[in-house]
Structure formats: C-alpha cells, structure tokens
C-alpha cells in the first residue's frame, strides 16, 4: 500500500446510519394510540424480565413487537428493515443477490417514557445491528439540553490516557466525547449493537415514545466461522 505525500485518515471508525421517515405523522399517531392501549393492558404486553436498569417512569413492552399483526407495526417494521438493509448493502458492498440471501432474526419492543424516565448504560448482546425509532419526542419545555438524549459512549477506552492542546480540540470523528442525539418524531438511528449507550433522564411532560430492535443475520451458503475479513 503506497502512501500519499500527506493525508489524515481515520484509523478506526464506528458506522451510524441516520434516517428520516419521509411522512411519519399519520403512522406515528397510530403507533402512539396502539402503544398507550397496550400499556393499559398491563402485564400481557409488558417485558416480564427487564435486564437494563431503568426508572419506574419507563414502560417497556415484550420483545415481540414486530411480530404483532397490527398494520402500523408492520409498516414501521418494513421501513426499519429497508433502512437497515440499505446500510448493510452500502457498508459491505453487497449486491442485490447477496442481500436476498441475508436472512434476519430480530427482537423488537417499545418504550413509553414519562417525566424522570431514563435507561442506564448498556449494549445489546447477541446482535450485530440495533436501532431506535422515535414515535414521539414528548413535550419538553424545560430547556435542559440533555433531557431524553440518546448518548453513545466512545469505544476508544484509552483515548484520554493523556491530553494536551495538541489533541484536546480535535473535531469529529476524532473527538473524545460521546455522540448524542435528541431524537425527533420520525427519526431512526441504526448502530452496531456492541456500542455502549444510555438514555438520559427525560424531564418533559407527556410521553416520549420510541421503538427499539436488535438484529442478527445468516447468509445462505456461508458457514459461520469462515467469514472473510476485509483488511487494509
């Protein structure tokens, strides 16, 4: 590999896919009505074994959301899978035939977060890709900038070993701080499941509604453990 005369290039990078639904209003209203009704139904639709620390102001559904027969759920699922397969295609250079052989398995669920609700730091084991779709951002007039933020921790654990002014002000993608997103209705973020993240306490009124999912894949004709790894 030959070098140019001078070039700054990222040595490691974490891909995030940021997506905006083209017309989310009607879909989100139907999802909101459905989720609030399912929350009222109680234990039948709730996650019976919560794992990640959260406050009592958060309702978490069971993990079969995208298997529900409701039309708005199916519409959201199709949108999320279309964006996820697009990201996989662009990142891996797959053609259409390869994508058709890439079969998905997933868990999916929704959260209803009210004032004081938060989700502690965690990642999503046994998955390659995860996503969060915002149905409603709630009604937050508090002026608190990190209210309800979806915050991702930098995976570069050693990057603050030593700081001086030669590196302290490096911009994205070389900066040290977390990547933070204040999601709005209709926005979808896709990220590798191993990235640690949290949801900061939501201090607004009303309900903050989100849908989350984990996905893993098998490609027909490719044996696990014998996958090619691209090197530069």
Steps between C-alpha positions, in 0.01 A plus 500: 500500500652828391455819703412845359732791573275593795158377608300490824272198510301327778670183619184360658139608465152401622219525243169663595213527252272801552163475327195727471162348418356696204144530641480380860207697649209263429707189573629640829153599618371147439802352676451735795136398542593132476789519747301690762219246471743210537659664803154524659453126443775444758708187540377335181717727285772601749855367516479253788877480553659845462880488493628854456464741792225752439266718705140420584398775256585271207265235360673235288300261285578137430753430227261373231379839374577446131311169510176673599237495221407869535533693173701799632748262665549318169550832321766609747672161485519516119644851515763404760607187312526694172734753661702232677552297183598818318766573763630142484515515120696825496741401778574150368474560126239226456302468180127423485554123476712500815244708689227254406706223662550702819227384739407698809399395851401771746350613828302823516315696765372845595563738787266755652702747706345758728655771719806367681538198274847385399688194377840412646815427301480175302553334166312222318671158512439229241422743219697679229275802439258692720269789435283761671201666331333803656120493497463807723762723658258609773440857610817633657503872574754472782796640310719220640716406204565137589138412584422167332826495306607173341871502587766265357831453681822513299639146466856633504557421868860622503444828317524715815820338627678832444356832383680814394410781262643314203206258512241648737302688233491246221167504319271218393572211443809531724346675801480334841147570613187289452277513191164635612166518324180678605269297280196656336187323379567297184875469553674162501857433610678173420819401681721196572348313794825492699518879546424602858219753531248647742191718503535804725213589736201645319366802690224613265125447508294250306645177368824437316433194279772301326534164328820299529624182335794262477587306187735218404549337162585177323606500136390195306797296382749661739618296798534677836862526608627511143407855417754706304638806683594804296846638581674813380 
